[in-house]
Amino acid sequence: MTEQNNSTEHPTIGISVVTLFPALVMSVAGSGVTGRAVERQRLSLATYNPRDYTTDTHRTVDDRPYGGGPGMVMMAEPLEEAIDSALEENSAQKDALVVYLSPQGQRLDHNLVCELAQLPGLVLVAGRYEGVDERLLESRIDREISIGDYVLSGGELAAMVVIDAVARQLPGVLGHSDSAKQDTFAGTGLLEHPQYTRPEQYRGMQVPEVLTGGNHEDIRLWRKKKSLERTRQRRPELLAQLELSSEDRRLLQEIEVEKTDRSDN
């Protein structure tokens, strides 16, 4: 078992990852937002290698699938014992949710990330090869989660995505208290508005004048309008799910008029 936590203080969330590649997973705690979460004692991170729970000389964790077919399947017993160790050894994880990272699982989105961040603990199971024995999924997995409709070589990268996304939601982790609230998908459910910083002019492109004018209400409306416009262009299905305010509808009408004017010119 590999563990990183710089304090005996109870963290906001304890996360364990069952993985054949513990060093890969632990690298996420070495820098950035996740590293800050560990440093500020908001997150503890541990790994459990199924090979440590085998009894044969070769530390076997996989075997050929019944019924034939390509590849190998991870065996249930080493995975189950690793999960049990994670649940028993970390007091923060006695009531942890056991999650298998799988392209067949529930799609990870902002709402699910926020739900996970409220839990006392997570045990993330990273599969490899052709997957894991179905009997483990039926008996020990509480939920399957997918980070997208594609296949990775293993669940470690998906687990690291979950860890990073959850860390951003923990109190005291981000530099500004409003950063997480203003992220794309957070709060309004809209894509985030465009962002600019210095210099004011770059390669002949100017920062929008409204952002340098100092009128906070004008800036707020501009940002909201751009969020609506960008969401309508790139993710219209998100816009269809929202309950629009009268201000939202007015801004969308303005966007439509401006689009028509551009087309006419």
Secondary structure, DSSP 8 states (H G I E B T S, - for coil): -EEE-S-SS--SEEEEEE-S-HHHHHGGGGSHHHHHHHHTTSEEEEEE-GGGG--STT---EE--TT--SS-EE-HHHHHHHHHHHHHH-GGGTT-EEEEEEEEEEE--HHHHHHHHTSSEEEEEE-BTT-B-HHHHHHH-SEEEESSSS--SBSHHHHHHHHHHHHHTSTT-SSSTTHHHHSTTSTTSS-------S-SEETTEE--HHHHS--HHHHHHHHHHHHHHHHHHH-HHHHHTS---HHHHHHHHHHHHHHHHHHH-
